[in-house]
Amino acid sequence: MNEATKAPKISFYDYIVVGGGAAGIPLATTLSENYSVLLLESGGSPYDNPDVTHASNFGNYFFDSSPTSPAELFMSEDGVGNARPRVLGGGTSINAGLYTRDCDKFHKEAKLTDEKLVNASYEFVENVMVFEPDVGEWQSAWKDALVDAGLTPDNGFTYDYLPGTKVAGITFDKQGQRHTAADLMKYANPLGLSVYLYATVSKILFTTKGRTTPRAYAVVFEDAYGNKHRAYLKGDQNDEIILSAGPLGSPQLLMLSGIGPQDQLDALQIKVVLNQPLVGQGMADNPLNLIFVPSPIPVKQSTVQVVGTLVGSQIEPISAINVVLGSPSDYQGFSYENGGFILLKIDDPISSGELKLRSSNPIDCPSVKFNYFSEPEDVKKCVDGMSTVLKATESKALSKFKYPNMTAQDILDLTVKLPMNLPVHANTSSSLEQFCKDTVRTVWQFHGGCQIGKVVDDDYKVIGVDALRVIDGSTLINAPANLIMLGSSIHGRIMRERDRSTRGEPLPPL
């Protein structure tokens, strides 16, 4: 790894990958086995920041609004605070460390039809950065409480996505050290992979000379001093630029490069390469709601280890961590260090919105609206899930970690007085429907903007141009549990395509 200030002004590669996150790193790593690859990351290294590397410091970076923070904070047009990763490793460097495989439904939506390749991709990740957690007494009590509340069967420890309750994999080892997608670069060919940090890509360049469709051939990026660099594809017909800049970065960069809704591009005087009105559409975020359950006895700190899965949502306990970023007085005589938050994450939300450019400056975060809970079905998922959470709080299994006279209503009343993004209405704690809408937060699983079948085809190639793919969460209809697997799976498809092209064979049907 080097900072982009050390990058040559002009360079040439077989593949250029924009974004060193959960999808970009495994893709760049595996491609480097046989080809020259450039990986450009707008943030820094995860290895020199103790807030990133150790579980006990989880979430500290959400207080950091500096330009070098590993979490770039932004506010959606819904009024909900959010963050996107700005660090090598992407979301794996700042998330809560939960690991699970995806369900078959997601594999089908993502057009991942080769079961053998999918399983190999999961194993590629699990061998390096996934561990079985040491489940403490508090997490264990919550696992039993979820089973008592009807989330059966008890699946024990498993990576698989299953209905019921389980102990999941985590990306923190026994010493509490975080392992990220950046660790997968141990498999890279050091002669084939060049990695530059603090590299801000401002534009993809296209040529139409002698062509019926535009072809991507280079990217322009800036280093921390504002110096411009150009990286070109070498020129083989199979060379490609791959965007893995995330659900905000990839649609933003397409638009900055001239691929997007013409009215937005014209308004910012961006030359139109391809009028594609679906870029930036279908933006969704998995809504998060939570409750705070104080404990009369000390609780060991833990990120998510136990997961309860029901139709439409997942329940994830987390303890002794200031999840809401509140001050001591916000806890109304209690303390986050003595207690835990129970997170309810809505899966496959129907509610969606759009992303728009604010300016032609790649540093400016685009405008995005998710329209949380605008669809009644999403509200119902939240009400059903929260009812199960509250039922679990009354389980005998939790008696040691809950004040005996504290009712479910008391817990709701306490929770709604914690710092919230949105205005809280008078009936928030008496109506679960209102509670879901007023207390909505993010679980940092926003997706869409370059959706498969609309902006990219089933092979993740951008429709209407050549030599350009998007491989990240922006392509997905629903947020995956495992973006890392996506990157390594698509590598196999790219290699098969290149091999057949080299031999002059037609590509097989999907």
JOJOBEL-V295477 format. One record per residue. N is the residue number from 1. RES is the residue in three letters. PHI is phi in whole degrees, -180 to 180 (none if undefined). Layout:
N;RES;PHI  N;RES;PHI
//
This chain:
1;MET;none  2;ASN;-139  3;GLU;-73  4;ALA;-63  5;THR;-61  6;LYS;-95  7;ALA;-74  8;PRO;-66  9;LYS;-64  10;ILE;-131  11;SER;-149  12;PHE;-137  13;TYR;-146  14;ASP;-76  15;TYR;-136  16;ILE;-121  17;VAL;-109  18;VAL;-101  19;GLY;116  20;GLY;-97  21;GLY;-108  22;ALA;-62  23;ALA;-93  24;GLY;-67  25;ILE;-67  26;PRO;-62  27;LEU;-67  28;ALA;-63  29;THR;-62  30;THR;-73  31;LEU;-64  32;SER;-70  33;GLU;-59  34;ASN;-127  35;TYR;-139  36;SER;-84  37;VAL;-132  38;LEU;-109  39;LEU;-116  40;LEU;-111  41;GLU;-124  42;SER;-76  43;GLY;-103  44;GLY;-105  45;SER;-85  46;PRO;-80  47;TYR;-83  48;ASP;-109  49;ASN;-124  50;PRO;-62  51;ASP;-67  52;VAL;-84  53;THR;-79  54;HIS;-122  55;ALA;-59  56;SER;-66  57;ASN;-103  58;PHE;-53  59;GLY;92  60;ASN;-59  61;TYR;-69  62;PHE;-75  63;PHE;-92  64;ASP;-102  65;SER;-104  66;SER;-72  67;PRO;-63  68;THR;-104  69;SER;-63  70;PRO;-71  71;ALA;-122  72;GLU;-86  73;LEU;-80  74;PHE;-150  75;MET;-114  76;SER;-73  77;GLU;-67  78;ASP;-78  79;GLY;89  80;VAL;-106  81;GLY;-66  82;ASN;-149  83;ALA;-154  84;ARG;-121  85;PRO;-68  86;ARG;-137  87;VAL;-165  88;LEU;-60  89;GLY;104  90;GLY;57  91;GLY;-61  92;THR;-68  93;SER;-92  94;ILE;-132  95;ASN;-81  96;ALA;-83  97;GLY;84  98;LEU;-75  99;TYR;-130  100;THR;-151  101;ARG;-78  102;ASP;-92  103;CYS;-86  104;ASP;-61  105;LYS;-59  106;PHE;-67  107;HIS;-56  108;LYS;-69  109;GLU;-61  110;ALA;-86  111;LYS;61  112;LEU;-98  113;THR;-96  114;ASP;-91  115;GLU;-61  116;LYS;-64  117;LEU;-67  118;VAL;-61  119;ASN;-64  120;ALA;-64  121;SER;-68  122;TYR;-61  123;GLU;-65  124;PHE;-56  125;VAL;-75  126;GLU;-65  127;ASN;-69  128;VAL;-109  129;MET;-135  130;VAL;-124  131;PHE;-138  132;GLU;-84  133;PRO;-76  134;ASP;-85  135;VAL;-78  136;GLY;-79  137;GLU;-65  138;TRP;-69  139;GLN;-62  140;SER;-64  141;ALA;-63  142;TRP;-69  143;LYS;-61  144;ASP;-65  145;ALA;-66  146;LEU;-66  147;VAL;-63  148;ASP;-62  149;ALA;-81  150;GLY;107  151;LEU;-86  152;THR;-114  153;PRO;-82  154;ASP;-83  155;ASN;-89  156;GLY;65  157;PHE;-92  158;THR;-160  159;TYR;-85  160;ASP;-71  161;TYR;-84  162;LEU;-135  163;PRO;-67  164;GLY;109  165;THR;-123  166;LYS;-151  167;VAL;-95  168;ALA;-97  169;GLY;-75  170;ILE;-133  171;THR;-102  172;PHE;-105  173;ASP;-81  174;LYS;-64  175;GLN;-92  176;GLY;81  177;GLN;-84  178;ARG;-78  179;HIS;-117  180;THR;-121  181;ALA;-59  182;ALA;-62  183;ASP;-63  184;LEU;-68  185;MET;-69  186;LYS;-60  187;TYR;-87  188;ALA;-72  189;ASN;-82  190;PRO;-62  191;LEU;-84  192;GLY;-105  193;LEU;-117  194;SER;-114  195;VAL;-121  196;TYR;-122  197;LEU;-99  198;TYR;50  199;ALA;-113  200;THR;-100  201;VAL;-79  202;SER;-104  203;LYS;-167  204;ILE;-101  205;LEU;-100  206;PHE;-126  207;THR;-122  208;THR;-120  209;LYS;-61  210;GLY;68  211;ARG;-130  212;THR;-91  213;THR;-127  214;PRO;-63  215;ARG;-123  216;ALA;-72  217;TYR;-137  218;ALA;-165  219;VAL;-128  220;VAL;-109  221;PHE;-137  222;GLU;-113  223;ASP;-92  224;ALA;-65  225;TYR;-92  226;GLY;87  227;ASN;-75  228;LYS;-91  229;HIS;-132  230;ARG;-124  231;ALA;-120  232;TYR;-109  233;LEU;-73  234;LYS;-67  235;GLY;123  236;ASP;-64  237;GLN;-62  238;ASN;-97  239;ASP;-65  240;GLU;-147  241;ILE;-102  242;ILE;-125  243;LEU;-89  244;SER;-133  245;ALA;-91  246;GLY;94  247;PRO;-64  248;LEU;-95  249;GLY;-71  250;SER;-70  251;PRO;-64  252;GLN;-62  253;LEU;-70  254;LEU;-59  255;MET;-67  256;LEU;-62  257;SER;-94  258;GLY;103  259;ILE;-114  260;GLY;166  261;PRO;-63  262;GLN;-59  263;ASP;-63  264;GLN;-68  265;LEU;-66  266;ASP;-62  267;ALA;-63  268;LEU;-103  269;GLN;56  270;ILE;-97  271;LYS;-63  272;VAL;-81  273;VAL;-91  274;LEU;-152  275;ASN;-75  276;GLN;-130  277;PRO;-67  278;LEU;-88  279;VAL;-67  280;GLY;92  281;GLN;-91  282;GLY;75  283;MET;-73  284;ALA;-136  285;ASP;-137  286;ASN;-67  287;PRO;-64  288;LEU;-123  289;ASN;-125  290;LEU;-149  291;ILE;-129  292;PHE;-108  293;VAL;-116  294;PRO;-72  295;SER;-117  296;PRO;-75  297;ILE;-127  298;PRO;-58  299;VAL;-124  300;LYS;-72  301;GLN;-65  302;SER;-156  303;THR;-82  304;VAL;-66  305;GLN;-127  306;VAL;-109  307;VAL;-131  308;GLY;-110  309;THR;-113  310;LEU;-127  311;VAL;-63  312;GLY;93  313;SER;-160  314;GLN;-132  315;ILE;-112  316;GLU;-137  317;PRO;-81  318;ILE;-144  319;SER;-128  320;ALA;56  321;ILE;-131  322;ASN;-80  323;VAL;-62  324;VAL;-88  325;LEU;59  326;GLY;-87  327;SER;-86  328;PRO;-54  329;SER;-69  330;ASP;-66  331;TYR;-90  332;GLN;54  333;GLY;92  334;PHE;-103  335;SER;-142  336;TYR;-64  337;GLU;-72  338;ASN;-113  339;GLY;151  340;GLY;-154  341;PHE;-105  342;ILE;-108  343;LEU;-93  344;LEU;-116  345;LYS;-107  346;ILE;-85  347;ASP;-91  348;ASP;48  349;PRO;-63  350;ILE;-85  351;SER;-62  352;SER;-151  353;GLY;-144  354;GLU;-152  355;LEU;-114  356;LYS;-134  357;LEU;-73  358;ARG;-89  359;SER;-159  360;SER;-92  361;ASN;-89  362;PRO;-65  363;ILE;-74  364;ASP;-73  365;CYS;-68  366;PRO;-69  367;SER;-83  368;VAL;-142  369;LYS;-128  370;PHE;-101  371;ASN;57  372;TYR;-50  373;PHE;56  374;SER;-77  375;GLU;-105  376;PRO;-55  377;GLU;-64  378;ASP;-68  379;VAL;-63  380;LYS;-62  381;LYS;-59  382;CYS;-67  383;VAL;-62  384;ASP;-64  385;GLY;-67  386;MET;-68  387;SER;-61  388;THR;-67  389;VAL;-59  390;LEU;-66  391;LYS;-63  392;ALA;-65  393;THR;-66  394;GLU;-94  395;SER;-71  396;LYS;-60  397;ALA;-60  398;LEU;-98  399;SER;-55  400;LYS;-71  401;PHE;-113  402;LYS;-141  403;TYR;-61  404;PRO;-62  405;ASN;-95  406;MET;-85  407;THR;-89  408;ALA;-60  409;GLN;-66  410;ASP;-61  411;ILE;-66  412;LEU;-64  413;ASP;-62  414;LEU;-66  415;THR;-65  416;VAL;-70  417;LYS;-90  418;LEU;-75  419;PRO;-57  420;MET;-122  421;ASN;-77  422;LEU;-106  423;PRO;-61  424;VAL;-98  425;HIS;-86  426;ALA;-63  427;ASN;-101  428;THR;-59  429;SER;-87  430;SER;-103  431;SER;-124  432;LEU;-65  433;GLU;-60  434;GLN;-71  435;PHE;-59  436;CYS;-62  437;LYS;-70  438;ASP;-79  439;THR;-107  440;VAL;-63  441;ARG;-132  442;THR;-111  443;VAL;-112  444;TRP;60  445;GLN;-122  446;PHE;-72  447;HIS;-158  448;GLY;97  449;GLY;107  450;CYS;-138  451;GLN;-66  452;ILE;-64  453;GLY;86  454;LYS;-124  455;VAL;-103  456;VAL;-120  457;ASP;-87  458;ASP;-66  459;ASP;-100  460;TYR;69  461;LYS;-85  462;VAL;-67  463;ILE;-69  464;GLY;99  465;VAL;-137  466;ASP;-113  467;ALA;64  468;LEU;-143  469;ARG;-126  470;VAL;-124  471;ILE;-133  472;ASP;-173  473;GLY;-66  474;SER;-67  475;THR;-85  476;LEU;-98  477;ILE;-77  478;ASN;-129  479;ALA;-69  480;PRO;-83  481;ALA;-80  482;ASN;-146  483;LEU;-72  484;ILE;-63  485;MET;-62  486;LEU;-60  487;GLY;-60  488;SER;-73  489;SER;-68  490;ILE;-68  491;HIS;-55  492;GLY;-60  493;ARG;-67  494;ILE;-62  495;MET;-66  496;ARG;-65  497;GLU;-61  498;ARG;-65  499;ASP;-64  500;ARG;-68  501;SER;-64  502;THR;-63  503;ARG;-87  504;GLY;75  505;GLU;-93  506;PRO;-69  507;LEU;-75  508;PRO;-75  509;PRO;-67  510;LEU;-67
//
